[in-house]
Structure formats: structure tokens, C-alpha cells
Amino acid sequence: MLQKELFDLIQWYRKEGYQADVRRLPEEEFPGLLTTFREFLAETNWANVELTYESLRSH
């Protein structure tokens, strides 16, 4: 990315900011597709200390 483009992008973020309504996304934009972090941890059995990184591929 060129310096001018990067400068413009940074200025845009400073002026406009990131304005996504993250709480609305799962319900209105992507119903049934997004999960919470808590749901992700439960679905992946993250608390199971017997699971390894390699064992994630087999699930």
C-alpha cells in the first residue's frame, strides 16, 4: 500500500471510525451462522485437556 493510501485510510478511521453494530449481526445479518465465543468454546470442547491441536483436524 502506498503511503498516501495508508494515510488516507488512517484519517478515514479517525474521522469515521468503525461503526458496525456487532450485536445486531448474528440476529439480522447472519442468523444461525455466527456464534458467540462461549458457544465456540463449548462446540470445540476447548476445556478438554486431553485434546491436542492435532486432534482438532479429526473432528
DOVEXDREN-349586 format. One record per residue (C-alpha): chain; residue number from 1; x, y, z. Coordinates in steps of 0.5 Angstrom, whole numbers, plus 500, padded with zeros to 3 digits. Layout:
DOVEXDREN-349586
PT   ch     i     u     v     w
PT    A   NUM     X     Y     Z
...
***
This chain:
DOVEXDREN-349586
PT   ch     i     u     v     w
PT    A     1   500   500   500
PT    A     2   503   507   498
PT    A     3   504   512   504
PT    A     4   499   517   501
PT    A     5   493   511   501
PT    A     6   495   509   508
PT    A     7   495   516   511
PT    A     8   488   517   508
PT    A     9   486   510   511
PT    A    10   488   512   518
PT    A    11   485   519   517
PT    A    12   478   516   515
PT    A    13   479   511   521
PT    A    14   480   517   526
PT    A    15   474   521   523
PT    A    16   469   516   521
PT    A    17   471   510   526
PT    A    18   469   503   525
PT    A    19   461   503   526
PT    A    20   459   496   525
PT    A    21   453   494   530
PT    A    22   457   488   532
PT    A    23   451   486   537
PT    A    24   446   486   531
PT    A    25   450   482   526
PT    A    26   448   475   529
PT    A    27   441   476   529
PT    A    28   439   481   523
PT    A    29   445   480   518
PT    A    30   448   473   519
PT    A    31   442   469   523
PT    A    32   445   462   525
PT    A    33   452   463   522
PT    A    34   455   467   528
PT    A    35   457   464   535
PT    A    36   459   467   541
PT    A    37   466   466   544
PT    A    38   463   462   549
PT    A    39   459   458   544
PT    A    40   465   457   540
PT    A    41   469   454   547
PT    A    42   463   449   548
PT    A    43   463   447   541
PT    A    44   470   445   540
PT    A    45   471   442   547
PT    A    46   476   447   549
PT    A    47   476   445   556
PT    A    48   478   438   555
PT    A    49   486   438   557
PT    A    50   486   431   553
PT    A    51   485   435   546
PT    A    52   491   437   543
PT    A    53   492   442   537
PT    A    54   493   436   532
PT    A    55   487   432   535
PT    A    56   483   438   532
PT    A    57   484   436   525
PT    A    58   480   430   526
PT    A    59   473   433   529
***
